[in-house]
């Protein structure tokens, strides 16, 4: 499953760990991670913006056309990236030039440990000598002043090896599979390779890339986002479809994909600073403002999760959830469950949105994900006056 919907933190940016455990353990991991995300999304934290607010550089999603591929398949990944610190949709901001990199070619690392790919990445980045390796290994996307207007603006395609499954011994339990890792980064500056360090003591090494400004200074997480995604191939040729989003509605009315047709809503005359300062107060300063119901229209799309059964031996379906994002305003819930593995489809997965104080046209994003690496992205528009 993709590890992109997060902010990198601190001066030593790390990638989150990810392995493919047994089916039962993996499901417990997903549910625990979901509960943690819900807690983070709804907890009060004075002085900090919620994860639904796009005020820095963010990779909202990396969507895979075939989350479960077959040996020999061409697989295309599409990045949705948004720079809340300077986006052309905002007339008061100066768009920042972005550099995006894709890094592929790491297949079946020992123990499925993603950081064992770092040595290969470091060698690739240090071996250009004025040239570039094939685009299925390393691909740069320059985006000077033009960020991802559509989910498919930045793409990367690679080919699954024909022997990605067969070259691995069949495990005594669980499915027989192969795995491909693709790493990616977005930088509001210039991506530069750095020496691969190994802290030892069981610690994960640092990612061998950094983001620098024009003066060579290292930029932080507000300007540099890194992540990776996994693509699986199974011997039994199981498939996984991306969970589709049909529409985004505001108070039950479908929002348009053209900003010129955006409906008008009332602004909430409470500043961002006042909203942050009152994050933990029982009485919120926005309580007197009108709230709008934002809902991603997602049907009962959860698929059966092969091999996953409940305590009674009944087949279980994949977990599906949706994340909401906006450049301005406040969401009551940044993340909502769409389908539970045992309870099934949950019709109520909307969120309440309080518009910002500043007038303008704002994008509302919804990202649907399932626990097996599937995802889809929809962006719609609303105008605040």
KEKEKE-884390 format. One record per atom (N, C-alpha, C, O): x, y, z. Coordinates in steps of 0.1 Angstrom, whole numbers. Each point is the difference from the previous one (the first is absolute). Layout:
BEGIN
     x     y     z
     X     Y     Z
...
// end
This chain:
BEGIN
     x     y     z
     8   -12     0
    -8    12     0
     9    12     0
    11     0     5
   -16    10   -11
     7    13    -1
     2     7    13
    -9     0     8
    21     6    -7
     3     8    13
     2    14    -4
    11     5     0
   -22     2    -5
     3    14    -5
    -8    10     8
     4    12     0
   -15   -15     5
    -9    10     6
     5     3    14
    -7    -3    10
    19    10    -9
     5     3    13
    10    12    -2
     4     2   -12
    -1     5    22
    10    10     0
    13    -6     5
     1    -6    10
    10     9   -18
    13    -4     6
     4     9    11
    -4    12     0
    11   -17    10
     2     8    12
    15     0     4
     7   -10    -2
    -3    22     7
    13     1     6
    11     1   -11
    -2    -2   -12
    14     5    17
    11     2   -10
     5   -13    -6
     6     0   -11
    -9   -11    17
     4   -13    -5
   -12    -7    -5
    -6    -9     6
     2    13   -19
   -12    -6    -5
     2   -15    -3
     9    -4    -6
   -19    -4    11
     0   -14    -2
   -12    -5    -7
   -11     7     0
    12   -18    -7
   -12    -7    -5
    -5    -9    10
     7    -6     8
   -21     5    -7
    -6    -9     9
     3   -15    -3
     1    -3   -12
     0    -5    22
     2   -14    -3
   -12    -7    -6
   -11     4     3
    13   -14   -11
   -11    -7    -6
     4   -13    -4
    10    -2    -8
   -17    -9    12
     3   -13    -4
   -13    -7    -3
   -11     6     2
    11   -18    -8
   -12    -7    -3
    -1   -12     9
     5   -11    -3
   -11    13    15
    -1   -11    10
   -11   -10    -4
    -5     1   -11
     3   -10    20
   -11   -10    -3
   -13     7    -1
    -2    12     4
    -8   -19   -10
   -13     7    -2
    -6     5    12
    -5    12     0
     4   -20    11
    -7     4    12
     8    12     7
    -6     9     4
    19   -10    -4
     8    11     6
    -1    12    -8
     0    11     5
     0   -12   -19
    -1    12    -8
   -13     7     2
     0    12     0
   -11   -20     2
   -13     7     1
     0     7    14
    -5    11     0
    10   -17    10
     1     7    13
     8    13    -1
    -3    10     6
    14   -11   -14
     8    12    -2
    -8    11    -6
     1    11     4
    -8   -15   -15
    -8    11    -7
   -10     6     9
    -1    12     0
    -6   -20     8
   -10     5     8
     6     9    11
    -6    10     4
    17   -14     1
     7     8    11
     5    13    -6
    -2    11     6
     7   -12   -18
     5    13    -7
   -12     9    -3
     1    12     2
   -12   -18    -5
   -12     8    -3
    -5     7    13
    -3    12    -1
     3   -19    12
    -5     6    12
    10    11     4
    -5    10     6
    18   -12    -8
     9    11     4
    -2    12    -9
     1    11     5
    -3   -13   -18
    -2    11    -9
   -13     8     4
     0    12     0
   -10   -19     4
   -12     6     5
     2     9    12
    -5    11     2
    13   -17     7
     4     7    12
     7    13    -3
    -3    11     6
    13   -12   -15
     8    12    -3
    -8    10    -7
     1    12     3
   -10   -17   -12
    -9    10    -8
    -9     8     9
    -4    11    -3
     0   -17    14
   -11     6     8
     6     6    13
    -8     7     8
    20    -9    -4
     6     5    12
     2    15    -1
     3     5   -11
    -3     2    23
     3    14     0
    15     2     2
     6    -7     7
    -1    17   -14
    14     3     1
     2    15    -3
     2     3   -12
    -2     5    22
     1    14    -2
    12     4    -8
    11    -5     3
   -12    14   -12
    11     5    -8
     4    -8   -12
     9     3    -8
   -16   -15     6
     2    -8   -12
   -12    -2    -8
   -11     1     5
    13    -2   -18
   -11    -2    -9
    -3   -15    -1
     9    -8     1
   -22     5    -4
    -4   -14    -1
     6    -6   -13
     3     8    -9
    -2   -21     8
     5    -6   -12
    -8     2   -13
     5    -2   -11
   -17     6    13
    -9     3   -12
     3    13    -6
    -4     3   -12
    12     6    18
     3    13    -5
    13     0    -8
    10    -4     5
   -11     9   -17
    11    -1    -9
     8    13     0
    -2     9    -8
    11    -7    18
     7    12     2
    15    -1    -3
     8     9     2
    -3   -21    -6
    13    -3    -3
     0    -8   -13
   -10    -4    -6
    22     0     2
     1   -10   -11
    -4   -13     4
     4    -6    10
   -14     0   -17
    -5   -13     3
    -2    -9   -12
    -4     5   -11
     7   -17    12
    -3   -11    -9
   -13    -6     5
     0    -7    10
   -11    10   -16
   -13    -5     5
    -2   -15    -3
    -6    -7     8
    11     2   -19
    -1   -14    -3
     9    -4   -12
     3     9    -8
     0   -21     8
     6    -6   -12
    -8   -12    -4
    -1   -10     7
    -6    11   -18
   -10   -10    -4
     7    -9   -10
     7     4    -9
   -10   -17    11
     6   -11    -9
   -11    -5    -9
   -11    -4     5
    14     3   -18
   -11    -5    -8
    -3   -14     2
   -12    -4    -2
    21    -4     6
    -2   -14     4
     7    -3    13
    11    -4     1
   -18     7    11
     6    -2    13
     6   -14     2
    10    -2     7
   -17    -8   -13
     5   -14     0
     2    -3   -15
    -9    -1    -8
    22    -1     4
     3    -2   -14
     3   -14    -2
     0    -8     9
     3     5   -22
     5   -13    -4
    14     1    -4
     5    10    -5
     3   -21     6
    14     0    -6
    -1     4   -14
    -8    -4    -9
    17    14     5
     1     5   -13
    -9    12    -3
     1     5   -11
    -9    -2    20
    -9    12    -2
     7    13     0
    10     1     8
   -14     8   -16
     4    14     1
    -9     7    11
   -12    -1    -1
    18     7    10
    -8     7    11
     3    15     0
    11     4    -1
   -22     3     1
     2    15     0
    -5     6    13
   -11    -4     5
    19    13     1
    -4     7    12
    -2    14    -3
     7     6    -8
   -17     0    15
    -3    14    -3
     0     8    14
    -7    -5     9
    14    16    -9
     1     7    13
    -9    13    -1
    -1     7    -9
    -6    -5    21
    -7    12     2
     7     8    10
     1    -4    12
     4    15   -16
     8     9     9
    -5    14     1
    -5     5   -11
     5     1    22
    -5    14     2
     9     7     9
     4    -5    11
     0    17   -15
     8     9     8
    -8    11     7
    -3    10    -6
    -1   -12    18
    -8     9     7
     7    13     4
    -6    10     3
    20   -10    -4
     8    11     3
     1    10   -12
     5    11     1
   -10   -15   -13
     1     8   -11
    -6    -6   -13
     7    -7    -7
   -20     8     6
    -7    -7   -11
    -6    10   -10
    -6    10     5
     6   -13   -18
    -5     9   -10
   -15     3     2
    -6     9    -5
    -2   -18    12
   -14     2     2
    -2    11    10
   -11     6     1
    21    -2     7
    -1    10    10
     6    13    -6
    12     1    -2
   -20     9    -1
     5    12    -7
    10     8     9
     8     9    -5
    -8   -11    18
     9     7     9
    13    -7     3
     9     5     7
    -7   -16   -13
    13    -8     2
     8     0   -13
    -4     2   -11
    17    -4    14
    10    -2   -11
     3   -14    -2
     5    -7     9
    -9     1   -21
     2   -15    -2
    15    -3     2
     9     7    -6
    -6   -18    13
    14    -5     1
     2   -10   -10
    -9    -8    -4
    21     8    -2
     4   -11    -9
     2   -13     7
     7     0    11
   -12   -10   -16
     2   -14     6
     9    -8    -8
     0     1   -13
     7   -10    20
     7   -11    -7
    -5   -13     6
    -1    -2    12
    -3    -7   -21
    -5   -13     5
     8   -11    -6
     5     1   -11
    -2   -11    19
     8   -11    -4
    -7   -13     3
    -7    -2    11
     8    -8   -20
    -4   -14     2
    12    -9     0
     9     2    -8
    -9   -12    16
    11    -9     1
    -6   -14     0
    -6    -4    10
     9    -4   -20
    -5   -14     0
    11   -10    -1
    12     4     2
   -15   -16    -6
    10   -10    -2
     4    -9    12
     9    -8    -1
   -16    10    12
     3    -8    12
   -11   -10     1
   -12     3     3
    16   -16    -5
   -10   -11     1
     4   -10    10
    12    -4     1
   -21    -1     6
     2   -11    10
    12     1     9
     8    -9     1
    -7    21     6
    11     1    10
    -2   -10    11
   -11    -4     3
    22     0     3
     0   -10    10
   -10     4    12
     1    11     5
   -10   -20    -1
    -9     3    10
   -10    11    -3
    -7     5     8
     6    -1   -21
    -9    10    -5
     3    13     7
    -9     9     2
    21    -7     2
     4    13     8
     3    11   -10
    10    -1    -8
   -18    11     8
     2    11   -10
    13     7     1
     6     4   -11
     0    -3    23
    13     8     1
    12    -8    -6
    10     6    -1
   -12   -19    -2
    10    -7    -7
     2     4   -14
     9    -3    -7
   -19    11     2
     1     6   -13
     9    13    -1
     3     4   -10
     0     1    22
     7    13     0
    14    -1    -6
     4    10    -7
     3   -21     9
    13    -1    -7
    -1     1   -15
     8     7    -6
   -18   -14     0
    -2     1   -14
    -3    14    -4
     5     5   -11
   -14     2    19
    -3    14    -4
    12     9     1
     2     8    -9
     6   -10    19
    13     8     1
     9    -2   -11
     6    10    -5
    -5   -22     0
     9    -3   -11
    -5     6   -13
     7     5    -8
   -21    -6     6
    -5     6   -12
     2    15     0
     4     5   -10
    -7     2    21
     2    14     1
    14     5    -2
     3    11    -3
     7   -20     6
    14     4     0
     6    -4   -13
    13     1    -1
   -20    -7    -9
     6    -5   -12
    -4     6   -13
     0    -6   -10
    -5    19    11
    -6     6   -12
    11     4    -9
    -1    -3   -12
    12     9    16
    11     4    -8
    -4     8   -12
     4    -3   -12
   -13    12    14
    -5     8   -11
   -12    -6    -8
    -6     7    -8
     4   -19    10
   -12    -7    -7
   -10    -3    11
     1     3    11
   -11   -11   -16
   -11    -4     8
    -3   -15    -2
     1    -4   -11
    -4    -3    22
    -4   -14    -2
   -14    -1    -7
    -7    10    -1
     3   -22    -3
   -13    -1    -6
   -11     5     9
     1    -1    12
   -12     6   -18
   -11     6     8
    -8   -10     8
    -8     4     8
    10   -17   -10
    -6   -10     9
     8    -2    12
    -5    -7     9
    16    14    -8
     8    -1    13
     0    14     7
    -3     0    12
     6    10   -20
     0    14     6
    -7     9   -10
     3     0   -12
   -13     8    17
    -6    10    -8
    -2    13     7
    -5     0    11
     9    11   -17
    -2    13     6
   -12     7    -7
    -1    -1   -13
    -7     8    21
   -10     8    -6
     2    14     5
     0     3    12
     3     7   -21
     1    13     4
   -13     7    -1
    -7    -2   -10
     3    10    20
   -13     6     0
     2    15     4
    -5     4    10
    11     4   -19
     2    14     4
   -13     8     0
    -5     4   -10
     1    -1    22
   -12     9     2
   -13    -7    -5
   -10     7    -1
    10   -20    -1
   -12    -6    -5
    -1   -14     8
     7    -9    -4
   -16     9    14
    -1   -12     8
   -11    -9    -6
    -6     3   -10
     4   -14    17
    -9   -10    -6
   -14     5     0
    -7    -1    10
     2     5   -22
   -13     4    -1
   -10   -12    -1
   -12     2     3
    17   -13    -8
    -8   -12    -1
     7   -12     6
    12     0     1
   -19   -10     4
     7   -11     6
    10    -7    -8
     9    -7     5
    -9     8   -19
     9    -7    -8
    11     9    -6
     6    -3   -10
    -3    14    17
     9    10    -6
    15    -5     1
     8     3    -8
    -5   -12    18
    13    -5     2
    -1   -15     0
    -6    -6     9
    13    -1   -19
    -2   -14    -1
    14    -7    -1
    10     6    -3
   -10   -19     7
    11    -8    -1
    -4   -14    -4
   -10    -5     6
    16    -1   -15
    -3   -14    -5
    12    -9     1
    11     4    -4
   -13   -16     9
    10   -10     1
    -6   -14    -4
   -12    -1     0
    20    -8    -2
    -4   -14    -4
     3   -10    11
    11    -1     5
   -21    -6     0
     2   -11     9
     9   -11    -6
    -4    -4   -11
    14     0    17
     8   -11    -5
    -8   -13    -2
    -9    -3     7
    12    -4   -18
    -8   -12    -3
     2   -11    11
    -9    -8     2
    20     9     5
     2   -10    11
    -1     5    14
     5    -5     9
   -13    16    -8
     0     7    14
    -6    -9    10
     3     1    12
   -12   -10   -16
    -6   -10    10
     8   -13     0
     4    -5    10
    -1     0   -22
     6   -14    -1
    14     0     6
     4   -11     4
     3    22    -4
    14    -1     5
     0    -1    16
    11    -2     5
   -22     5     1
    -1    -1    15
    -5   -14     4
   -10    -5    -7
    15    -1    17
    -5   -13     4
   -15     2     6
    -3    10     6
    -5   -20    -8
   -13     1     5
     0    -1    15
     6    -9     5
   -13    18     2
     0    -1    14
    -8   -11     6
    -9    -5    -7
    12     0    19
    -7   -11     5
   -15     3     3
    -9    -8     0
     7    21     3
   -14     5     3
    -2    13    -7
    10     7    -3
   -22    -4    -1
    -3    13    -6
     2    -1   -15
     5   -10    -5
    -8    21    -2
     1     0   -14
    14     1    -5
     9     5     6
    -7   -10   -19
    13     1    -6
     0    13    -9
    -9     1    -9
    18     8    12
    -1    13    -7
    14     6    -2
    10    -5     6
    -9    15   -15
    11     8    -2
    -3    14     3
   -12     4    -1
    22     5     3
    -3    14     4
     9     9    -7
    12    -2    -1
   -17    13    -4
     8    11    -6
    -2    13     9
   -11     3     4
    22     4    -2
     0    12     7
     3    12   -10
     9    -1    -8
   -17    11     9
     3    13    -7
     0    11    10
    -9     2     8
    20     6    -8
     2    11     9
    -3    13    -8
     2     0   -12
    -6    10    19
    -2    13    -7
     2    11    10
     0    -2    12
     2    14   -18
     2    12     9
    -5    12    -8
     1     1   -12
    -5     9    19
    -4    13    -6
     8    11     8
     0     0    13
     7     9   -20
     9    10     7
    -3    13    -6
     0     2   -12
    -2     8    20
    -2    14    -4
    14     6    -1
     3    10     7
     6   -15   -15
    14     4    -1
     6   -10    -9
    -5    -3   -11
    17    -2    15
     8    -9    -8
     3   -13     8
     5     1    11
    -8   -13   -17
     3   -12     6
    14    -4    -2
     5     1   -11
     2    -4    22
    15    -3    -1
     2   -13     7
    -6    -3    10
    15    -6   -15
     4   -12     7
     9     3    11
     8     9     0
    -9   -17    11
     9     1    12
     5   -13     3
    -5   -11    -4
    16    10    12
     6   -12     3
   -10    -9     9
    -6     5     9
     6   -18   -13
    -9    -9     8
     6    -3    13
    12    -4     1
   -19     7    10
     5    -2    13
    -7   -12     6
   -12    -2    -2
    18    -5    11
    -5   -12     7
     2     2    15
    11    -3     4
   -21     8     3
     2     2    14
     3   -12     8
     7     1    11
   -10   -13   -15
     2   -12     7
   -10    -2    12
    -9     8     1
    11   -18     6
    -8    -3    12
   -15    -2    -4
    -9     2     8
     7    -7   -20
   -14    -3    -5
    -7    11    -5
   -12    -1    -4
    18    13     3
    -7    12    -4
     0     0   -16
     9    -5    -6
   -20    11     1
    -1     1   -15
     9    11    -5
     0    11     6
     8   -13   -16
     9    11    -6
    -8    11    -5
   -12    -1    -4
    18    13     3
    -6    11    -6
    -2    -2   -15
     8    -6    -7
   -19    12     2
    -2     0   -15
    11     8    -7
     4    11     5
     2   -16   -15
    12     6    -6
    -2    11   -10
     7     2    -9
   -18     6    12
    -3    12    -8
    -4    11     9
    -5    -2    11
     9    15   -14
    -5    11     7
    -5    11   -10
     2    -1   -12
    -9    11    18
    -5    11    -8
     7    13     4
     0     3    12
     6     4   -22
     8    12     3
    -6    12    -7
    -6    -2   -11
     8    14    17
    -4    12    -7
    11     4    -9
    10    -6    -1
   -12    18    -6
    10     4   -10
    14     3     6
    10     0    -7
   -10     3    21
    13     3     6
     6   -13     6
    11     1     6
   -17   -12    -8
     5   -13     5
    -4    -3    14
     5   -10     6
   -14    17     0
    -5    -3    13
   -10   -11     0
    -9    -1    -9
     9    -8    19
    -9   -11     1
   -14     5     4
    -1     8     9
    -9   -12   -17
   -14     4     3
    -7   -11     9
     4   -12    -1
   -13    17     8
    -8    -9    10
   -12    -6    -6
    -2     0   -12
    -6    -6    21
   -12    -7    -5
   -11     8    -6
    -8    -5    -7
     9    18     9
   -10     9    -7
     3     1   -15
    -8     5    -8
    20    -9     4
     4     1   -14
     5   -13    -6
     4     0   -12
    -4   -11    20
     5   -12    -5
    -8   -12     5
    -1    -1    13
    -5    -6   -21
    -8   -12     4
     5   -12    -8
     2     0   -12
     0   -11    20
     5   -12    -6
   -10   -12     4
    -7     1    10
     7   -11   -18
    -8   -12     3
     3   -11    -9
     9     0    -8
   -16   -11    10
     1   -12    -9
   -13    -7     0
    -9     2     8
     8   -10   -18
   -12    -9    -2
     5   -14    -4
    10    -1    -6
   -18    -9     9
     3   -13    -4
   -10    -5   -10
   -12     3     0
    16   -11    -9
    -8    -7   -10
     2   -15     1
    12    -4    -1
   -23    -3     3
     2   -15     2
    -4    -7   -12
    -9     4    -8
    15   -16     6
    -5   -10   -10
    -1   -13     7
     9    -4     7
   -20    -3    -9
    -3   -12     7
    -1   -12    -9
    -4     1   -12
     9   -12    17
     0   -13    -9
   -14    -4    -4
    -2    -5   -10
    -8     8    19
   -14    -3    -3
    -7    11    -9
   -12    -1    -3
    20    11    -1
    -5    10    -9
   -12     8     5
    -8     5    -7
     8    -3    20
   -11     8     6
     1    14    -4
    11     5    -3
   -22     2     2
     0    14    -5
    -6     9    11
    -5    -5    10
     7    18   -11
    -5    10     9
    -3    12    -8
     8     6    -7
   -21    -2     7
    -4    12    -7
     1    13     9
    -2    -1    12
     5    12   -18
    -1    13     8
   -14     3     4
    -9    -1    -9
     7     5    21
   -14     4     4
    -4    13    -6
     6    11     3
   -16   -10   -11
    -3    12    -8
    -8    10     9
    -8    -4     9
     9    17   -12
    -8    10     6
    -8     6   -12
     5     4   -10
   -18    -5    12
    -9     5   -11
    -1    15     0
    -2     6   -11
     2     1    22
    -2    14     1
     4     5    14
     2    -8     9
    -2    21    -8
     1     7    13
   -12    10     1
    -2     7    -9
    -5    -8    20
   -12     8     1
     1    10    11
     8    -3    10
   -14    14   -11
    -1    10    11
   -14     2     3
    -8     5    -8
     4    -8    21
   -14     0     4
    -9    -8   -10
   -11     5    -3
    16   -16    -2
    -8    -8    -9
     1     4   -15
    -6    -7    -8
    12    18     5
     1     4   -14
    14    -3    -5
    10     4     6
   -10   -10   -18
    13    -4    -6
     9    12    -3
    -5    10    -7
    17   -10    11
    10    11    -3
     5    -2   -14
     2   -11    -5
     2    22    -2
     5    -1   -14
    15    -2     0
     7     3    10
    -2    -8   -21
    14    -2    -2
     6    12    -7
    12     1    -3
   -20     9    -1
     5    13    -6
    -2    11    10
   -11     3     5
    22     4    -1
    -1    10    10
    -9    12    -4
    -6     7     8
     4    -5   -21
    -9    10    -5
   -15    -3     4
    -8    10     0
     5   -22     2
   -14    -4     4
    -2    -2    15
   -10    -5     4
    20     9     4
     0    -3    14
   -12     7     7
    -2    12    -3
    -5   -19    12
   -11     7     7
     6     9    11
    11    -2     4
   -19    12     0
     4    10    10
    -4    -4    14
   -12    -4     2
    21     5     7
    -3    -3    14
     4    12     9
     8     8    -5
   -13    -7    17
     3    11     9
    13    -2     6
     4   -11     5
     4    22    -4
    13    -1     7
    -3     0    15
   -10     4     5
    20    -9     3
     0     0    14
    10    10     5
    12    -2     0
   -16    14     5
     9    11     4
     8    -2    12
     0     8     9
     6   -20    -8
     9    -3    11
    14    -3    -5
     1    -9    -9
     9    16    13
    13    -2    -6
     6   -13     3
    -4    -7    10
    14     3   -17
     7   -13     2
     7     0    14
    -1   -10     6
     7    21    -2
     6     0    13
   -10    -2    11
     3    -7    10
   -14    13   -11
   -11    -2    10
    -5   -14     1
    -3    -5    10
     3    -1   -22
    -5   -14     0
    10    -9     6
    -3   -10     7
    16    12   -10
    10    -8     7
     1     2    15
     1   -10     7
    -2    22    -3
     1     3    14
   -11    -6     8
     2    -4    12
   -14     2   -18
   -11    -6     7
    -2   -15    -2
   -11    -5     2
    21    -1    -7
    -2   -14    -5
    -5    -9    11
    -7   -10    -2
    11    12    15
    -4    -9    11
   -11     6     8
    -3    -6    11
    -2    17   -14
   -11     6     8
   -13    -7    -3
    -3    -5   -10
    -6     5    21
   -13    -6    -2
    -9     8    -9
    -8    -5    -7
    10    18     7
    -8     9    -8
     9     5   -12
    10     7     2
   -13   -11   -14
     8     3   -11
    -4    13    -6
   -12     3    -1
    21     6    -4
    -4    13    -6
    -7    -2   -13
    -7    10    -4
     7   -22    -2
    -7    -2   -13
   -14    -5     2
    -7    -3    -9
     3     1    22
   -13    -6     3
   -12     8    -6
   -10    -5    -4
    12    18     3
   -10     9    -6
     0     0   -15
    -9     6    -7
    19   -12     1
     1     0   -15
    -8   -12    -6
    -2   -10     7
    -2    12   -19
    -7   -11    -7
     9   -11    -3
    11     2    -5
   -15   -14     7
     8   -12    -4
    -7    -7   -11
   -12     0    -2
    20    -5    -7
    -5    -7   -12
     4   -15     0
    11    -3     4
   -20    -5    -8
     3   -15     0
     7    -3   -13
    -5     1   -11
    17    -6    12
     8    -5   -11
     0   -15     0
     3    -6    10
    -7     0   -22
    -1   -14     0
     5    -6   -13
    -3     5   -11
    12   -14    12
     5    -7   -12
    -9   -12    -3
    -2    -8     9
    -4     8   -21
   -10   -10    -3
     8   -12    -4
     6    -2   -11
    -6    -8    20
     7   -13    -2
   -10   -11     3
    -6     0    11
     4    -9   -20
   -10   -10     2
     7   -12     8
    10     1     5
   -18   -12    -5
     5   -12     7
    10    -7    -9
    -3   -10    -7
    16    15     7
    10    -4   -10
    10   -10     6
     9    -5    -7
   -10     2    20
    10    -9     6
    -1   -14    -6
   -10    -5    -1
    22     0    -2
     1   -13    -6
     4   -11    11
     5     4    11
    -8   -16   -14
     5   -11     9
    15     0     1
     7     2   -10
    -2    -3    22
    14    -1     2
     4   -15     1
    -2    -6    10
     8     1   -21
     3   -14    -1
     8    -6    13
    10     6     3
   -15   -16     2
     7    -6    12
    -4     6    13
     4    -6    11
   -11    17   -11
    -3     7    13
   -14    -5     5
   -10     1    -8
    10    -7    20
   -13    -5     6
    -1     6    14
    10     3     6
   -23    -2    -1
    -2     4    13
     1   -12    10
     4   -11    -5
    -7    13    17
     2   -10    11
    -9   -13    -3
     3   -11     5
   -14    13   -13
    -9   -11    -3
     3    -6   -13
    -7    -9    -5
    18    14    -2
     4    -6   -13
    -7     6   -12
     1    -5   -11
    -8    16    14
    -7     7   -11
     9     9    -8
     9     6     6
   -10    -5   -19
     9     8    -8
    -2    15     4
   -11     4     4
    22     3    -5
     0    14     4
     3     9   -12
     7    -5    -9
   -12    17     9
     3     9   -11
    10    10     4
     3     2    12
     3     5   -22
    11     9     3
    -6    13     7
   -12     3    -1
    20     3     8
    -3    13     7
     1    11   -10
    10     1    -7
   -19     8     6
     0    12    -9
    -3    12     9
    -9     1     8
    17    10   -11
    -2    12     7
     2    12    -9
     6    -2   -11
   -10    14    15
     2    12    -8
     6    11     8
    -4     2    12
    13     5   -18
     7    12     7
    -5    12    -8
    -1     0   -12
    -1    11    20
    -4    13    -6
    11    10     2
     7     0    10
    -6     9   -20
    10    11     0
    -6    13    -6
    -8    -1    -8
    13    12    13
    -3    13    -5
    11    10     3
     7    -2    10
    -5    11   -19
    10    11     2
    -4     9    12
     8     4     7
   -21    -2    -6
    -5     9    11
   -12    -6     7
    -6    -9    -5
     3    15    16
   -11    -5     8
     4   -11     9
    11    -4     1
   -21    -2     6
     2   -10    10
   -10   -12    -2
   -12     2    -1
    18   -14     0
    -8   -12     0
    -2    -6    14
     9     0     8
   -22    -4    -5
    -2    -6    13
     7   -14     0
     4    -4    11
    -3    -3   -22
     7   -13     0
     9     0   -13
    -5     3   -11
    17    -6    13
     9    -1   -11
     0   -13    -7
     4    -2   -12
   -10    -8    19
     0   -14    -5
   -12    -7     5
    -4     2    12
    -2   -10   -21
   -13    -6     4
     0   -14    -6
     4    -2   -11
    -9    -8    19
    -1   -14    -5
   -12    -1    -9
   -11     4     3
    14   -11   -14
   -11    -3   -10
    -5   -14     1
   -12    -3    -1
    21    -6     2
    -3   -15     1
     8    -7    10
    13     1     0
   -19    -8    10
     7    -7    10
     1   -15    -4
    -8    -5    -7
    19    -1    11
     3   -14    -4
   -11   -10     4
    -3    -9    -7
    -4    12    18
   -10    -9     5
   -14     6    -1
    -9    -7    -3
     8    20     6
   -14     6     0
    -4     4   -14
   -12     1    -2
    21     0    -7
    -4     3   -14
    -1    15    -2
     7     8     6
   -15    -4   -16
    -1    13    -5
    -6    10    11
   -10    -4     7
    16    15    -6
    -5    11    10
    -4    12    -9
     8     6    -6
   -21    -3     6
    -5    10    -9
     4    14     4
     2     9    -8
     0    -7    21
     3    13     6
    15     2     1
     7    -5     9
    -1    11   -19
    15     3     0
     3    14    -5
    10     2    -6
   -19     7    10
     2    14    -4
     8     8    11
     4    -6    10
    -2    18   -13
     7     9    10
    -7    14    -1
    -5     4   -11
     6     4    21
    -5    13     1
    12    10    -3
    11    -2     5
   -14    12   -14
    11     9    -4
    -5    14     4
   -11     5    -4
    20     2    11
    -2    14     3
     9     8    -9
    12    -1     0
   -18    10    -9
     8     7   -10
    10     9     7
    -1     4    11
    12     0   -18
     9    10     5
    -5    14     0
   -11     3    -5
    19     6    11
    -4    14     0
     3     7   -13
    -8     9    -4
    18   -13    -3
     4     6   -12
    -8    -4   -12
    -2   -12    -2
    -4    21    -6
    -8    -3   -11
    10    -6   -11
    12     3     0
   -18   -11    -9
     7    -5   -11
    -6   -14    -4
    -9    -5     6
    15    -1   -16
    -4   -13    -5
     9   -11     6
    13     1     0
   -19   -11     6
     8   -10     8
    -3   -14    -6
   -11    -3    -4
    22    -5     4
    -2   -14    -4
    -3    -8    12
     6     1    11
   -15   -11   -13
    -3   -10    10
     4   -13    -6
    -4    -4   -11
    13    -3    19
     5   -13    -5
    -6   -12     8
    -2     2    13
     0   -13   -19
    -4   -12     7
     9   -11    -6
     2    -2   -12
     4    -6    21
     9   -11    -4
    -5   -13     7
     0    -1    12
    -5    -8   -21
    -5   -13     5
    12   -10     0
     7     0   -10
    -6    -8    20
    10   -10     1
    -6   -13     5
    -9    -1     8
    15   -10   -12
    -2   -13     6
    12    -6     6
    11     5    -3
   -12   -15    12
    12    -5     7
    10    -7    -8
    10    -4     5
   -14     1   -18
     9    -8    -8
     7     9   -11
     5    -6   -10
    -4    19    12
     8     8    -8
    -8     7   -11
     5     8    -8
   -19   -10     7
    -8     7   -10
    -3    14     5
    -1     3    12
    -1     6   -22
    -3    14     4
    -6     7   -12
     3    -4   -12
   -10    15    14
    -5     9   -11
    -1    14     6
    -2     2    12
     2     8   -21
     1    14     4
   -10     8    -8
    -1    -2   -12
    -7    10    19
    -9     9    -7
     2    14     6
     1     2    12
    -1     8   -21
     1    14     5
   -12     8    -6
    -3    -1   -12
    -4     9    21
   -11     8    -4
     2    14     5
     9     2     9
   -18     8   -12
     2    14     3
   -12     6     7
   -11    -4    -3
    14    14    11
   -10     8     7
     6    14     1
    12     2     1
   -21     8    -2
     4    14     1
    -5     6    13
   -12    -1     4
    21     8     4
    -3     6    12
    -1    15    -2
     9     6    -5
   -20    -1    10
    -2    15    -1
    -5     5    14
    -3    12     1
// end
